[in-house]
Amino acid sequence: MPGGANVDGMDGDNLLGQFLRARRGLVQPEEQDVPVIGRRRVAGLRREEVAMLSGLSTDYYVRLEQGRERNPSVQVLDALARALLLDDDAIAHLHRLARPVPAPSRKKARRQRVSPVLRQMMDSWTGTPAVILGRCMDVLAHNPLGGALFAGHTYSGDLMRLVFLDPDARDFYPDWDRVAANTVGGLREAAGTDYDDPRMIELVGELSLKSEAFRTLWARHDIRQKRHETKRFRHPVVGELTLEYESLTINSAPGQQLVVYQAEPGSPSAHALSLLGSLTATETAQASEAVRQNIVADD
């Protein structure tokens, strides 16, 4: 990031230090059997406590946080991961921060494109909602049922802004707190160590300004790789839906994810999804007929 910091939590000069500071603030002393003596002025663990738990000198750990030590060993990183109670996704992220891969040069921002073959394949899944997400969680493409699942909101085509800025978000997502935390963790995972992306900078800046909930979650530096999960929706047309989703990376388009939703066969959610599919097919057929009639009228 030219010139260092742009928005809070996106200082490309010391990503490792930011991560360590944020994560130690989330670990309570009793979780690591650290004696609590007197009044504590900081949330979570102190620097010297992390150093002790990791088998490091306090001076060395302080230099890591301040960005004055840039080459911690794998053993040191693994010791820090144990001290900070990191899960697998966060451990992988910690190692990436310590061994960052240079970001590709960006001469000009290019629009992300979705393969026509992939679009055709999604369209053939008439009973399965599917969307393709970009690096910033924007919807690059969807099949008809995938579009219908997220239709009717101010930010239907942008899942980050849908969660944090859309007035209907907390009604649409009954488990909004969990969805919000996982969505921010997914954005952190997608960003990796590359915070030079102008679209990522713009997104984080806007959400930090407009959403206190986003600011709080972003400051935690949680990492959540989007894989498989059960998610509940309160759809404005067909009501409650409980869907399983799988998130698949697209090897031919780095940064893109194919997200596919399914309901348990025979469940109320499956019937609701089928109804949504029927309504969507009817609307599509009516729209196509209207276009055909306009063409005939013009002739």
N, C-alpha and C positions, 0 to 999 in steps of 0.2 A: 504494500500500500504506500504510494508516494507520500513522503512527509510524515509517516507514522500513523497516528490515530485519526480515525474519521468519526466513528460513533462509538459510544460506550461498549466495551467488550469486543471491539474490532481493531485493536492496535496490533498491526502485523509485525511490529518490532519485538514483541514479547508475549506471544501467545501462550507459551509454556508457563510463564510466570502468572499470567491471568488465570489460567486453568488451575494451577496449584493453589492460589489464594482463594479462588471460589470454592474449590472442593474441600479444603481444610475447614472452611467456615460452615460446612454442612455436617461435619462429623462431631458428634457430642463426646466429651471426654469419657463418659461412662461406657460408650460403645467400645472403647479400646482400653478399658480399665485404667484410665489415667486419673490419679487422685485429684479431686477438686479442693483446693485450699484457698480460702479467702474469696474475695469478690473478683469476678472475671470481667474484663473490659471488652473482650472480643467474643464474637459468636464462634462456636466450634472450637477447634484446636489452635493453640499458639504455635508459632514457628518452631520454638525449641522442642515442643512436644512432638511435632511431626518428625523433626530431626532425630529425636530419641527413638521413636517407634521405627524409624527407617534405618537406624544404625549409622547415621551421618552426623557430622559436626554441625552445630547450629550455624556457624559461619558459612559452611558450604551450602546448606539449604537456603540461607538468606540470599546468597549469590545466585542460586537457581531462580528464586522468585523475582529477583531484581533484574534478571537477564544478563548478569555479569558472568555466569557460567553457562556455556552453550553446548557442552558435549558430555552430558551424563551418560554413564554406561547402561547397558541393558539391565544389569544387576541393580543399579541404583533406581532405575525406573520401576522395576518389579517391586523393590522394597517400598517405594513411595506408593505404588498401587495398593499394596497390602495395608499400609498405614492409613490411607485415605478411603479404604473399603470400596474400591472401584469395582464395577462389574465388567464383564468381558468387553462390551462396547466402549466403555470409558478407558479401559486399559489400552485397547487398540488405538484410541484417539491420543492418549498420552504418548505412546511411542511415535505416532505420526508427528506430533508437535515437536518432539525432540529430534526427529530425523525428517524434516519437511522436504518434500519433493518440490523443486522450483515450479511455480505456476506457469502455464503457457502464456506467451506474450499475446496481448490483445490489441491488434492494430485497429480493429473496428468491431463493435458489438454486432453479432449476427443473430438473426432470428433462428430459434431452434426449429428444426423441421422433423416431421414424423414420417417414417417410411410408408409409402402407399401400400405396400404389402401388409404392413402391420395394421393399417387402417382397415384394409379389406378383411383381414382375419378377425379383428374386433367386431366388425359389422355383422359377421356371420354368427356371433354369439347372441342370438336374439333374446335368450332368457337370462343372460348374465351381464350385469353392469360392469363396464370396464372403462378406465381412464388412463391416459398417459400423462405423467407429471414431469415438469421440468425441474431443474435444480432448485428453484425458488418456490416449489410447490404450486406453480401455476399449471392449469389444465391445458396441455398442448393439443390434446385430441380426446375424443370419447366416442363410444358407440351410442346409439339412440337411448338405450336403457341407462347407460352411465350418465348421459346428459340429463335424463329425466330424474335420476336419483338426487342430483344436486341443483335442479332447476328451481327458480322462484325466489332466489336470494339476490341481494345487491352485489355480492361478490361470488357468484356461482362458479366463475371460471378461475378463481384464485383461492386455494384452500387456506393459505396463511391469513389472508385478509378476511376470508369468510369466518374463520374461527375467532379472530380478535377484533374485527371492526364491524362485522355485520350485525345489525340490531336483532336478527332472528337466531343468532348462533346458539345461545344457551337453550333455546327451545328446540332447535333442530338436533342438537347433540345433548341428550339427557345426561350423559356422563361428561359434561363439558370440562370439568377440572382435569380429568385424565386425558381427554382428547387434547386439551391445550398443552399440557406438559409433554405429551408424546410428540406433538407437532413441532414444538420448539426444539426438542431433542433431535428430531429428524432433520430440522433445518441446520442445526449445529453439525450433525453428521455429514450432511450434504456439502456444507461449506468446507469441512476438513481443515486444511491449513491455508486455503486460498481465500483471502478476504479482499482481493483486488477487483473482484467482479463488480462492476458498477451497479448492476441490477440487485445484487445481494446487499450492497451498501445502501442503496435507495430503500429497499424493503425493510431492512433492520432499522434504518433511521426513521422511516415513517411510523412503523409499529412502536418503536421506542417512544416517539413523541405522542402518539395517540392512545396508547394502551398501557395502563399501569400494570396490568396482569402480564403482558408480554415483557415489559422491562424487568419485572421480578423474576420471571422464569428464565429469561435470557441471561441474567446475571448469575444463575446457578451453574451454567456451563454443563448441563446435563446432556448426555449423548444417547440417542435412541435410534438404532438402525431399523428402518422400516422393513419388517419381514412378514409376520403373520399375527393377526389379532382379531378379536371379536369386537364389533362396534355396533352401538345402538343408534338409530336415527328416529326422529319423530317427523315423518314426512308430511307436508301440508296437504297432500291429496289422499294418500293411502294409509296414513297413520303410522303406528309403531313398526319398526323393522329391526331385527337383530341379524346382522350379517357377518360372516367370516370373510376376511380378505387376505389375499396373498400379494406381496409386492415383489416384483421380479425386475432385476436390472436388465437393460437392453444393451448387449455387447456392441452392437453396431452404432449406438448413439450414447456415448458416455454422459452420465448426468441425468438421463431419462429413466423413469420407472414405469412399468406397466402394473397397474393395480387392478385386481380382479375380485369382485364381490360375489358371494354365494350365500343362499339361505339353506337351512337344514331342510331336506326334502320332507314334504308333508306338514311342515310347521305353519303356523299362522303367518310368519314372515314370508314363507314361500308363496302362500296364496296372495299376500299383499303385493309381492314382487311381480307375480303373474298378472295381477290386475293392473299394476303400473305399466307393465309391458304391453298389455292390450290397449290401454288408453293411449300410450305413446304411438303404437302402430296405427291406431285410428286417426290420431292427429296428423301423423306423417302422410297417411293416405289422403286425408282431406286437403292437406297443403299441396300435395302433388297434383290432385285433381284441380284445385284452384289455379295452379300454374298452367296446367294443360288447357283449361278453359280460356285463360287469358291469351295464350298463344293462338288458339283457334279464333278468338275474337279479333285479334290483331290481323290475322290472315284475311 
